[in-house]
Amino acid sequence: MNDDRSHGPLLVPPSTQDWMQGVLSAKVVLVMYGDYQDPRSADVYKLIKAIKRELSAAFGEDYLCFIFRHFPQTQIYPQAQRAAQVAEAAAAQGKFWLMSDALFDHQKRLENGYLVEYANNLGLDIPRFLQELSKQVHVARINEDIEGGIQSGVTTAPALFMNGSRYIGHWNTTELMAAMIAASQ
């Protein structure tokens, strides 16, 4: 079960400004507030990506829209904020989802040298990437996600909202998929 018992609605509606896979007109719009260094966020992220593949195959690409928003828990995970900035710097070069996958896959290795290696592996413009990180170009975007999460009652990551309502069930394929199918009705 999710230990964050807030049941409030999502107060910052999904928009084209969000990082999304799918379309906003999908039957189910799933918003995840996540932290790249948090193991539970990684598990839920990977679970959602697998469920999205299954639902897309069964019901079509427009069935589920998956939105990721940053919620780094810097008091617990010292590299979470930097990882979020790295994801945003990759996004500026069109590689948000690929970098997100890399960060979650390698969340025990989020030191600067590894982050540059991941950026290099994705073919990013490294001087631009490093300049954006050093100037903290993307911090405001991350802070907007955090503020929106706090407004919606998020106190810890991961947190999920399905069609605007907080998901409070178990983090497993069966229950999450059943909740998505119910939400689509």
N, CA and C atoms as a LAMMPS dump frame, in Angstrom:
ITEM: TIMESTEP
0
ITEM: NUMBER OF ATOMS
555
ITEM: BOX BOUNDS ff ff ff
-5.0000000000000000e+02 5.0000000000000000e+02
-5.0000000000000000e+02 5.0000000000000000e+02
-5.0000000000000000e+02 5.0000000000000000e+02
ITEM: ATOMS id mol type element x y z
1 1 1 N 0.846 -1.184 0
2 1 2 C 0 0 0
3 1 3 C 0.885 1.24 0
4 2 1 N 0.345 2.278 -0.557
5 2 2 C 0.994 3.588 -0.521
6 2 3 C 0.873 4.114 0.904
7 3 1 N 1.969 4.544 1.517
8 3 2 C 1.881 5.018 2.903
9 3 3 C 1.389 6.457 2.988
10 4 1 N 1.325 7.168 1.881
11 4 2 C 0.85 8.55 1.898
12 4 3 C -0.671 8.509 1.797
13 5 1 N -1.349 8.8 2.875
14 5 2 C -2.797 8.593 2.958
15 5 3 C -3.637 9.77 2.463
16 6 1 N -3.031 10.793 1.919
17 6 2 C -3.808 11.911 1.4
18 6 3 C -4.655 11.412 0.238
19 7 1 N -5.922 11.796 0.234
20 7 2 C -6.818 11.31 -0.81
21 7 3 C -7.305 12.44 -1.7
22 8 1 N -6.651 13.574 -1.658
23 8 2 C -7.109 14.726 -2.41
24 8 3 C -6.99 14.532 -3.91
25 9 1 N -7.701 15.386 -4.64
26 9 2 C -7.625 15.326 -6.096
27 9 3 C -6.339 15.972 -6.608
28 10 1 N -6.052 15.726 -7.859
29 10 2 C -4.921 16.353 -8.524
30 10 3 C -5.316 17.789 -8.834
31 11 1 N -4.637 18.75 -8.217
32 11 2 C -5.022 20.15 -8.358
33 11 3 C -4.356 20.859 -9.533
34 12 1 N -3.269 20.308 -10.053
35 12 2 C -2.644 20.861 -11.25
36 12 3 C -2.977 19.901 -12.391
37 13 1 N -3.931 20.292 -13.236
38 13 2 C -4.383 19.36 -14.269
39 13 3 C -3.285 19.036 -15.278
40 14 1 N -3.331 17.841 -15.833
41 14 2 C -2.367 17.47 -16.871
42 14 3 C -2.453 18.445 -18.044
43 15 1 N -1.298 18.734 -18.627
44 15 2 C -1.276 19.648 -19.77
45 15 3 C -0.159 19.248 -20.725
46 16 1 N -0.122 19.926 -21.852
47 16 2 C 0.926 19.656 -22.833
48 16 3 C 2.289 20.085 -22.326
49 17 1 N 2.349 20.786 -21.189
50 17 2 C 3.631 21.158 -20.579
51 17 3 C 4.254 19.986 -19.829
52 18 1 N 3.452 18.963 -19.545
53 18 2 C 3.94 17.784 -18.817
54 18 3 C 4.734 16.872 -19.742
55 19 1 N 5.585 16.023 -19.132
56 19 2 C 6.254 14.956 -19.876
57 19 3 C 5.278 13.805 -19.947
58 20 1 N 4.835 13.48 -21.153
59 20 2 C 3.809 12.446 -21.281
60 20 3 C 4.112 11.472 -22.399
61 21 1 N 3.594 10.275 -22.186
62 21 2 C 3.569 9.246 -23.221
63 21 3 C 2.099 8.961 -23.442
64 22 1 N 1.606 9.327 -24.601
65 22 2 C 0.184 9.184 -24.896
66 22 3 C -0.424 10.554 -25.133
67 23 1 N -1.75 10.589 -25.158
68 23 2 C -2.459 11.836 -25.427
69 23 3 C -3.363 12.185 -24.254
70 24 1 N -3.572 13.476 -24.039
71 24 2 C -4.398 13.927 -22.915
72 24 3 C -5.85 13.475 -23.037
73 25 1 N -6.285 13.126 -24.242
74 25 2 C -7.663 12.663 -24.441
75 25 3 C -7.817 11.155 -24.199
76 26 1 N -6.767 10.515 -23.694
77 26 2 C -6.817 9.07 -23.413
78 26 3 C -7.912 8.761 -22.391
79 27 1 N -8.383 7.516 -22.401
80 27 2 C -9.402 7.094 -21.426
81 27 3 C -8.878 7.184 -19.995
82 28 1 N -7.581 6.901 -19.828
83 28 2 C -6.956 6.98 -18.513
84 28 3 C -5.721 7.887 -18.611
85 29 1 N -5.709 8.915 -17.773
86 29 2 C -4.539 9.787 -17.683
87 29 3 C -3.937 9.545 -16.298
88 30 1 N -2.748 8.98 -16.297
89 30 2 C -2.072 8.598 -15.058
90 30 3 C -0.901 9.542 -14.823
91 31 1 N -0.934 10.244 -13.698
92 31 2 C 0.142 11.161 -13.329
93 31 3 C 0.926 10.538 -12.183
94 32 1 N 2.229 10.438 -12.381
95 32 2 C 3.119 9.91 -11.337
96 32 3 C 4.039 11.019 -10.865
97 33 1 N 4.07 11.238 -9.562
98 33 2 C 5.089 12.078 -8.94
99 33 3 C 6.171 11.116 -8.472
100 34 1 N 7.39 11.287 -8.996
101 34 2 C 8.441 10.327 -8.684
102 34 3 C 9.78 10.974 -8.382
103 35 1 N 10.646 10.153 -7.827
104 35 2 C 11.99 10.541 -7.392
105 35 3 C 12.958 9.517 -7.989
106 36 1 N 13.916 9.994 -8.782
107 36 2 C 14.829 9.088 -9.491
108 36 3 C 15.722 8.253 -8.587
109 37 1 N 15.913 8.662 -7.342
110 37 2 C 16.793 7.898 -6.455
111 37 3 C 16.003 6.956 -5.545
112 38 1 N 14.692 7.077 -5.537
113 38 2 C 13.836 6.294 -4.648
114 38 3 C 13.524 4.925 -5.279
115 39 1 N 13.879 3.821 -4.61
116 39 2 C 13.639 2.493 -5.184
117 39 3 C 12.158 2.217 -5.482
118 40 1 N 11.26 2.69 -4.626
119 40 2 C 9.829 2.454 -4.89
120 40 3 C 9.367 3.222 -6.123
121 41 1 N 9.888 4.434 -6.325
122 41 2 C 9.548 5.184 -7.541
123 41 3 C 10.004 4.408 -8.776
124 42 1 N 11.2 3.832 -8.709
125 42 2 C 11.708 3.048 -9.843
126 42 3 C 10.803 1.852 -10.109
127 43 1 N 10.399 1.153 -9.06
128 43 2 C 9.528 -0.016 -9.228
129 43 3 C 8.196 0.374 -9.858
130 44 1 N 7.602 1.452 -9.37
131 44 2 C 6.296 1.89 -9.878
132 44 3 C 6.429 2.389 -11.319
133 45 1 N 7.491 3.114 -11.612
134 45 2 C 7.741 3.606 -12.977
135 45 3 C 7.823 2.433 -13.951
136 46 1 N 8.605 1.424 -13.597
137 46 2 C 8.769 0.257 -14.47
138 46 3 C 7.456 -0.519 -14.589
139 47 1 N 6.716 -0.602 -13.512
140 47 2 C 5.409 -1.272 -13.515
141 47 3 C 4.461 -0.556 -14.474
142 48 1 N 4.411 0.759 -14.389
143 48 2 C 3.526 1.548 -15.257
144 48 3 C 3.928 1.39 -16.719
145 49 1 N 5.23 1.431 -17.002
146 49 2 C 5.671 1.283 -18.389
147 49 3 C 5.256 -0.086 -18.942
148 50 1 N 5.35 -1.138 -18.131
149 50 2 C 4.939 -2.48 -18.571
150 50 3 C 3.424 -2.534 -18.778
151 51 1 N 2.671 -1.961 -17.839
152 51 2 C 1.208 -1.931 -17.967
153 51 3 C 0.813 -1.134 -19.207
154 52 1 N 1.481 -0.022 -19.454
155 52 2 C 1.17 0.797 -20.636
156 52 3 C 1.359 -0.015 -21.912
157 53 1 N 2.436 -0.78 -21.975
158 53 2 C 2.659 -1.627 -23.158
159 53 3 C 1.516 -2.628 -23.333
160 54 1 N 1.101 -3.263 -22.225
161 54 2 C 0.017 -4.248 -22.291
162 54 3 C -1.303 -3.613 -22.702
163 55 1 N -1.647 -2.495 -22.067
164 55 2 C -2.914 -1.837 -22.368
165 55 3 C -2.93 -1.275 -23.782
166 56 1 N -1.8 -0.766 -24.239
167 56 2 C -1.725 -0.241 -25.607
168 56 3 C -1.931 -1.361 -26.617
169 57 1 N -1.346 -2.531 -26.344
170 57 2 C -1.512 -3.676 -27.243
171 57 3 C -2.965 -4.153 -27.248
172 58 1 N -3.602 -4.139 -26.077
173 58 2 C -4.971 -4.65 -25.959
174 58 3 C -6.034 -3.65 -26.421
175 59 1 N -5.84 -2.369 -26.082
176 59 2 C -6.903 -1.379 -26.302
177 59 3 C -6.514 -0.23 -27.223
178 60 1 N -5.259 -0.194 -27.648
179 60 2 C -4.816 0.884 -28.536
180 60 3 C -3.971 1.906 -27.802
181 61 1 N -3.211 2.647 -28.572
182 61 2 C -2.259 3.616 -28.033
183 61 3 C -2.917 4.735 -27.235
184 62 1 N -4.173 5.046 -27.54
185 62 2 C -4.831 6.178 -26.888
186 62 3 C -5.549 5.799 -25.595
187 63 1 N -5.31 4.597 -25.105
188 63 2 C -5.999 4.155 -23.894
189 63 3 C -5.405 4.793 -22.637
190 64 1 N -4.067 4.819 -22.535
191 64 2 C -3.4 5.316 -21.333
192 64 3 C -2.408 6.415 -21.696
193 65 1 N -2.531 7.521 -21.014
194 65 2 C -1.546 8.602 -21.096
195 65 3 C -0.782 8.588 -19.772
196 66 1 N 0.525 8.406 -19.854
197 66 2 C 1.373 8.375 -18.66
198 66 3 C 2.146 9.682 -18.576
199 67 1 N 1.99 10.362 -17.451
200 67 2 C 2.662 11.641 -17.207
201 67 3 C 3.586 11.481 -16.009
202 68 1 N 4.82 11.955 -16.174
203 68 2 C 5.774 11.923 -15.064
204 68 3 C 6.036 13.347 -14.598
205 69 1 N 5.949 13.541 -13.29
206 69 2 C 6.303 14.816 -12.658
207 69 3 C 7.348 14.562 -11.575
208 70 1 N 8.24 15.512 -11.429
209 70 2 C 9.334 15.376 -10.466
210 70 3 C 8.86 15.627 -9.037
211 71 1 N 9.337 14.781 -8.127
212 71 2 C 9.123 14.988 -6.698
213 71 3 C 10.345 14.467 -5.947
214 72 1 N 11.518 15.11 -6.177
215 72 2 C 12.73 14.645 -5.495
216 72 3 C 12.621 14.859 -3.986
217 73 1 N 12.96 13.816 -3.254
218 73 2 C 12.899 13.855 -1.787
219 73 3 C 14.316 14.056 -1.271
220 74 1 N 14.773 15.293 -1.345
221 74 2 C 16.178 15.599 -1.078
222 74 3 C 16.57 15.325 0.366
223 75 1 N 15.607 15.327 1.281
224 75 2 C 15.921 15.039 2.677
225 75 3 C 16.284 13.559 2.872
226 76 1 N 15.852 12.711 1.936
227 76 2 C 16.151 11.275 2.01
228 76 3 C 17.217 10.891 0.981
229 77 1 N 17.086 11.46 -0.227
230 77 2 C 17.938 11.071 -1.355
231 77 3 C 18.724 12.281 -1.867
232 78 1 N 19.991 12.374 -1.488
233 78 2 C 20.784 13.568 -1.795
234 78 3 C 21.014 13.812 -3.288
235 79 1 N 20.911 12.794 -4.114
236 79 2 C 21.164 12.984 -5.549
237 79 3 C 19.889 13.106 -6.372
238 80 1 N 18.747 13.097 -5.723
239 80 2 C 17.469 13.114 -6.437
240 80 3 C 17.248 14.408 -7.207
241 81 1 N 17.575 15.533 -6.604
242 81 2 C 17.388 16.827 -7.271
243 81 3 C 18.284 16.93 -8.506
244 82 1 N 19.52 16.529 -8.356
245 82 2 C 20.461 16.577 -9.486
246 82 3 C 19.983 15.658 -10.608
247 83 1 N 19.482 14.483 -10.249
248 83 2 C 18.974 13.548 -11.256
249 83 3 C 17.787 14.154 -12.002
250 84 1 N 16.914 14.851 -11.293
251 84 2 C 15.781 15.517 -11.942
252 84 3 C 16.284 16.581 -12.92
253 85 1 N 17.313 17.316 -12.523
254 85 2 C 17.888 18.323 -13.422
255 85 3 C 18.495 17.668 -14.661
256 86 1 N 19.105 16.519 -14.474
257 86 2 C 19.683 15.778 -15.596
258 86 3 C 18.575 15.349 -16.569
259 87 1 N 17.452 14.863 -16.024
260 87 2 C 16.331 14.459 -16.877
261 87 3 C 15.819 15.651 -17.682
262 88 1 N 15.737 16.799 -17.037
263 88 2 C 15.268 18.008 -17.725
264 88 3 C 16.28 18.48 -18.77
265 89 1 N 17.552 18.387 -18.46
266 89 2 C 18.578 18.772 -19.442
267 89 3 C 18.525 17.831 -20.652
268 90 1 N 18.267 16.552 -20.403
269 90 2 C 18.102 15.605 -21.511
270 90 3 C 16.827 15.929 -22.293
271 91 1 N 15.782 16.321 -21.578
272 91 2 C 14.514 16.68 -22.227
273 91 3 C 14.704 17.852 -23.18
274 92 1 N 15.555 18.794 -22.805
275 92 2 C 15.819 19.952 -23.661
276 92 3 C 16.43 19.521 -24.999
277 93 1 N 16.95 18.296 -25.023
278 93 2 C 17.517 17.74 -26.257
279 93 3 C 16.677 16.569 -26.779
280 94 1 N 15.419 16.505 -26.327
281 94 2 C 14.49 15.505 -26.844
282 94 3 C 14.657 14.101 -26.299
283 95 1 N 15.292 13.945 -25.14
284 95 2 C 15.581 12.59 -24.622
285 95 3 C 15.081 12.382 -23.187
286 96 1 N 13.953 13.015 -22.827
287 96 2 C 13.466 12.892 -21.454
288 96 3 C 13.23 11.438 -21.053
289 97 1 N 12.455 10.698 -21.854
290 97 2 C 12.075 9.336 -21.453
291 97 3 C 13.264 8.398 -21.45
292 98 1 N 14.172 8.558 -22.415
293 98 2 C 15.364 7.706 -22.44
294 98 3 C 16.237 7.975 -21.215
295 99 1 N 16.365 9.251 -20.83
296 99 2 C 17.159 9.561 -19.638
297 99 3 C 16.438 9.07 -18.386
298 100 1 N 15.127 9.218 -18.333
299 100 2 C 14.377 8.716 -17.171
300 100 3 C 14.603 7.219 -17.006
301 101 1 N 14.53 6.488 -18.118
302 101 2 C 14.789 5.046 -18.06
303 101 3 C 16.19 4.779 -17.51
304 102 1 N 17.18 5.509 -18.004
305 102 2 C 18.571 5.309 -17.565
306 102 3 C 18.723 5.628 -16.078
307 103 1 N 18.114 6.722 -15.634
308 103 2 C 18.237 7.116 -14.221
309 103 3 C 17.597 6.077 -13.302
310 104 1 N 16.411 5.599 -13.672
311 104 2 C 15.77 4.579 -12.833
312 104 3 C 16.52 3.246 -12.901
313 105 1 N 17.062 2.911 -14.061
314 105 2 C 17.81 1.654 -14.192
315 105 3 C 19.11 1.669 -13.395
316 106 1 N 19.687 2.851 -13.225
317 106 2 C 20.994 2.968 -12.569
318 106 3 C 20.924 3.864 -11.34
319 107 1 N 19.849 3.779 -10.588
320 107 2 C 19.658 4.748 -9.512
321 107 3 C 20.651 4.633 -8.365
322 108 1 N 21.421 3.593 -8.311
323 108 2 C 22.472 3.507 -7.292
324 108 3 C 23.752 4.213 -7.764
325 109 1 N 23.751 4.657 -9.027
326 109 2 C 24.919 5.333 -9.598
327 109 3 C 24.47 6.674 -10.21
328 110 1 N 24.23 7.653 -9.331
329 110 2 C 23.765 8.967 -9.778
330 110 3 C 24.783 10.085 -9.504
331 111 1 N 26.037 9.71 -9.313
332 111 2 C 27.075 10.725 -9.133
333 111 3 C 27.337 11.387 -10.486
334 112 1 N 27.935 12.578 -10.442
335 112 2 C 28.115 13.388 -11.654
336 112 3 C 28.772 12.65 -12.817
337 113 1 N 29.827 11.884 -12.552
338 113 2 C 30.509 11.166 -13.628
339 113 3 C 29.584 10.209 -14.356
340 114 1 N 28.759 9.497 -13.6
341 114 2 C 27.806 8.579 -14.219
342 114 3 C 26.75 9.338 -15.017
343 115 1 N 26.307 10.474 -14.485
344 115 2 C 25.268 11.256 -15.163
345 115 3 C 25.766 11.728 -16.53
346 116 1 N 27.021 12.152 -16.585
347 116 2 C 27.603 12.572 -17.862
348 116 3 C 27.72 11.367 -18.803
349 117 1 N 28.061 10.212 -18.248
350 117 2 C 28.15 8.988 -19.051
351 117 3 C 26.79 8.657 -19.666
352 118 1 N 25.709 8.76 -18.876
353 118 2 C 24.37 8.471 -19.4
354 118 3 C 24.022 9.455 -20.518
355 119 1 N 24.351 10.734 -20.309
356 119 2 C 24.083 11.757 -21.324
357 119 3 C 24.867 11.449 -22.603
358 120 1 N 26.112 11.06 -22.437
359 120 2 C 26.955 10.711 -23.585
360 120 3 C 26.393 9.503 -24.324
361 121 1 N 25.951 8.496 -23.563
362 121 2 C 25.366 7.284 -24.168
363 121 3 C 24.123 7.603 -24.985
364 122 1 N 23.394 8.654 -24.588
365 122 2 C 22.177 9.045 -25.319
366 122 3 C 22.485 9.988 -26.477
367 123 1 N 23.76 10.32 -26.651
368 123 2 C 24.148 11.179 -27.759
369 123 3 C 23.831 12.651 -27.536
370 124 1 N 23.757 13.07 -26.276
371 124 2 C 23.452 14.469 -25.995
372 124 3 C 24.653 15.363 -26.298
373 125 1 N 24.377 16.62 -26.537
374 125 2 C 25.405 17.655 -26.688
375 125 3 C 25.94 17.91 -25.276
376 126 1 N 27.092 17.337 -24.967
377 126 2 C 27.623 17.37 -23.593
378 126 3 C 27.948 18.789 -23.123
379 127 1 N 28.594 19.636 -23.914
380 127 2 C 28.829 21.007 -23.43
381 127 3 C 27.522 21.726 -23.063
382 128 1 N 26.514 21.596 -23.888
383 128 2 C 25.214 22.216 -23.587
384 128 3 C 24.612 21.609 -22.318
385 129 1 N 24.658 20.289 -22.218
386 129 2 C 24.141 19.552 -21.064
387 129 3 C 24.811 20.053 -19.779
388 130 1 N 26.141 20.128 -19.778
389 130 2 C 26.88 20.554 -18.588
390 130 3 C 26.611 22.02 -18.248
391 131 1 N 26.489 22.842 -19.275
392 131 2 C 26.211 24.257 -19.038
393 131 3 C 24.838 24.435 -18.384
394 132 1 N 23.841 23.711 -18.884
395 132 2 C 22.502 23.804 -18.299
396 132 3 C 22.499 23.33 -16.85
397 133 1 N 23.253 22.283 -16.549
398 133 2 C 23.337 21.802 -15.167
399 133 3 C 24.039 22.82 -14.279
400 134 1 N 25.155 23.367 -14.75
401 134 2 C 25.908 24.306 -13.903
402 134 3 C 25.123 25.593 -13.66
403 135 1 N 24.322 26.007 -14.63
404 135 2 C 23.518 27.226 -14.466
405 135 3 C 22.148 26.937 -13.848
406 136 1 N 21.899 25.692 -13.549
407 136 2 C 20.63 25.251 -12.942
408 136 3 C 19.418 25.774 -13.719
409 137 1 N 19.504 25.646 -15.026
410 137 2 C 18.484 26.153 -15.945
411 137 3 C 17.106 25.537 -15.675
412 138 1 N 17.058 24.305 -15.226
413 138 2 C 15.797 23.565 -15.15
414 138 3 C 15.197 23.474 -13.749
415 139 1 N 15.795 24.146 -12.782
416 139 2 C 15.325 24.056 -11.394
417 139 3 C 13.893 24.569 -11.242
418 140 1 N 13.56 25.635 -11.93
419 140 2 C 12.206 26.197 -11.802
420 140 3 C 11.147 25.19 -12.247
421 141 1 N 11.421 24.468 -13.319
422 141 2 C 10.477 23.455 -13.819
423 141 3 C 10.268 22.361 -12.768
424 142 1 N 11.335 21.916 -12.169
425 142 2 C 11.258 20.874 -11.142
426 142 3 C 10.484 21.395 -9.931
427 143 1 N 10.771 22.622 -9.527
428 143 2 C 10.062 23.218 -8.383
429 143 3 C 8.567 23.37 -8.654
430 144 1 N 8.19 23.653 -9.906
431 144 2 C 6.757 23.715 -10.259
432 144 3 C 6.093 22.361 -10.029
433 145 1 N 6.775 21.288 -10.445
434 145 2 C 6.23 19.946 -10.227
435 145 3 C 6.064 19.678 -8.736
436 146 1 N 7.087 20.006 -7.955
437 146 2 C 7.046 19.773 -6.506
438 146 3 C 5.882 20.556 -5.887
439 147 1 N 5.778 21.831 -6.228
440 147 2 C 4.699 22.671 -5.68
441 147 3 C 3.325 22.124 -6.047
442 148 1 N 3.171 21.709 -7.298
443 148 2 C 1.902 21.124 -7.725
444 148 3 C 1.577 19.857 -6.948
445 149 1 N 2.598 19.053 -6.699
446 149 2 C 2.399 17.843 -5.907
447 149 3 C 1.969 18.169 -4.489
448 150 1 N 2.652 19.134 -3.881
449 150 2 C 2.313 19.528 -2.505
450 150 3 C 0.882 20.055 -2.45
451 151 1 N 0.489 20.872 -3.423
452 151 2 C -0.89 21.389 -3.473
453 151 3 C -1.908 20.253 -3.53
454 152 1 N -1.523 19.159 -4.183
455 152 2 C -2.419 18.012 -4.332
456 152 3 C -2.284 17.006 -3.189
457 153 1 N -1.527 17.352 -2.16
458 153 2 C -1.414 16.488 -0.986
459 153 3 C -0.279 15.484 -1.03
460 154 1 N 0.592 15.572 -2.015
461 154 2 C 1.715 14.644 -2.102
462 154 3 C 2.749 15.033 -1.044
463 155 1 N 3.147 14.041 -0.253
464 155 2 C 4.198 14.271 0.749
465 155 3 C 5.394 13.353 0.528
466 156 1 N 5.213 12.334 -0.288
467 156 2 C 6.282 11.378 -0.555
468 156 3 C 6.082 10.783 -1.945
469 157 1 N 7.174 10.352 -2.535
470 157 2 C 7.108 9.692 -3.836
471 157 3 C 7.278 8.186 -3.622
472 158 1 N 6.68 7.389 -4.465
473 158 2 C 5.843 7.771 -5.586
474 158 3 C 4.42 8.092 -5.148
475 159 1 N 3.743 8.896 -5.95
476 159 2 C 2.324 9.194 -5.758
477 159 3 C 1.677 9.166 -7.132
478 160 1 N 0.516 8.541 -7.209
479 160 2 C -0.179 8.402 -8.484
480 160 3 C -1.561 9.041 -8.424
481 161 1 N -1.941 9.632 -9.537
482 161 2 C -3.296 10.163 -9.717
483 161 3 C -3.822 9.599 -11.025
484 162 1 N -5.027 9.029 -10.958
485 162 2 C -5.646 8.415 -12.118
486 162 3 C -6.897 9.215 -12.468
487 163 1 N -6.899 9.81 -13.647
488 163 2 C -8.01 10.675 -14.074
489 163 3 C -8.341 11.706 -12.989
490 164 1 N -7.306 12.247 -12.386
491 164 2 C -7.463 13.326 -11.421
492 164 3 C -7.676 12.905 -9.984
493 165 1 N -7.859 11.612 -9.733
494 165 2 C -8.084 11.121 -8.366
495 165 3 C -6.857 10.37 -7.875
496 166 1 N -6.593 10.496 -6.598
497 166 2 C -5.438 9.829 -5.986
498 166 3 C -5.632 8.321 -6.009
499 167 1 N -4.616 7.596 -6.461
500 167 2 C -4.632 6.135 -6.42
501 167 3 C -4.06 5.706 -5.076
502 168 1 N -4.819 4.929 -4.333
503 168 2 C -4.368 4.531 -2.997
504 168 3 C -4.307 3.018 -2.832
505 169 1 N -4.393 2.297 -3.926
506 169 2 C -4.342 0.838 -3.862
507 169 3 C -2.924 0.313 -3.769
508 170 1 N -2.798 -0.994 -3.987
509 170 2 C -1.487 -1.645 -3.953
510 170 3 C -0.706 -1.347 -5.223
511 171 1 N 0.62 -1.384 -5.083
512 171 2 C 1.508 -1.138 -6.215
513 171 3 C 1.837 -2.468 -6.878
514 172 1 N 0.879 -3.068 -7.546
515 172 2 C 1.164 -4.289 -8.287
516 172 3 C 0.367 -4.283 -9.594
517 173 1 N 0.781 -5.111 -10.526
518 173 2 C 0.182 -5.109 -11.863
519 173 3 C -1.32 -5.347 -11.81
520 174 1 N -1.746 -6.341 -11.066
521 174 2 C -3.158 -6.708 -11.045
522 174 3 C -4.039 -5.562 -10.563
523 175 1 N -3.721 -4.993 -9.412
524 175 2 C -4.572 -3.943 -8.854
525 175 3 C -4.474 -2.641 -9.64
526 176 1 N -3.281 -2.305 -10.066
527 176 2 C -3.106 -1.055 -10.807
528 176 3 C -3.826 -1.132 -12.153
529 177 1 N -3.699 -2.257 -12.832
530 177 2 C -4.379 -2.416 -14.119
531 177 3 C -5.891 -2.432 -13.925
532 178 1 N -6.369 -3.112 -12.892
533 178 2 C -7.815 -3.149 -12.624
534 178 3 C -8.339 -1.739 -12.337
535 179 1 N -7.576 -0.955 -11.595
536 179 2 C -7.979 0.421 -11.297
537 179 3 C -8.017 1.26 -12.566
538 180 1 N -7.072 1.052 -13.462
539 180 2 C -7.054 1.786 -14.729
540 180 3 C -8.258 1.417 -15.581
541 181 1 N -8.565 0.14 -15.649
542 181 2 C -9.722 -0.297 -16.447
543 181 3 C -11.006 0.267 -15.847
544 182 1 N -11.118 0.244 -14.523
545 182 2 C -12.295 0.823 -13.854
546 182 3 C -12.381 2.334 -14.127
547 183 1 N -11.252 3.012 -14.09
548 183 2 C -11.226 4.462 -14.321
549 183 3 C -11.629 4.826 -15.733
550 184 1 N -11.438 3.895 -16.668
551 184 2 C -11.728 4.181 -18.073
552 184 3 C -13.211 4.038 -18.392
553 185 1 N -13.977 3.457 -17.483
554 185 2 C -15.41 3.194 -17.746
555 185 3 C -16.232 4.451 -17.708
